[in-house]
C-alpha cells in the first residue's frame, strides 16, 4: 500500500509576472516506511508536546519557539521537520509567518492498524470476564 505525503498546495508569487502560482508537493512512499516515520516522530517527548499544543489550535513557528525557550530555534525547526516528514503536521506559509497545523490522519491510521484490533480483543475479554463474574 502506498501513502501520499503532504499533498499541500503552496501558493507563491511568480518572480517574473507577480501573479500567484500554485505548487503541489506530492511524495509517494510505501505505507510501512510511513509507519517508521510516524513512530520515530512520536518517540520524542518534545515532539509529542508540540503535537499536544497543535491539537488545541494551530500555531506559528515563533509561538512554538517561545513555548520551548530551553531550545534554540534551530532545534525546534528540526523537530518540526521530523513531524512534517512523518506527515503529522501540515505547514502553511502566510507572508513571513509559518503556520503549523496538526494532521490527525496518520495517527488514526496507526491506531486502526496497530491498536484497534488489540483494543477490540481486550474489550471482548473484559466483557467475557464481567459476564462470568456476574453469573457466578
Secondary structure, DSSP 8 states (H G I E B T S, - for coil): -EEEEEEEEEEEE-TTT--EEEEEEEEEEEHHHHHHHHHHHHTSHHHHHHHHHHHHS-EEHHHHHHHTTTS-HHHHHHHHHHHHHTTSEEEEEETTEEEEEE-THHHHHHIIIIIHHHHHHHHHHHHHHHHHHHH-
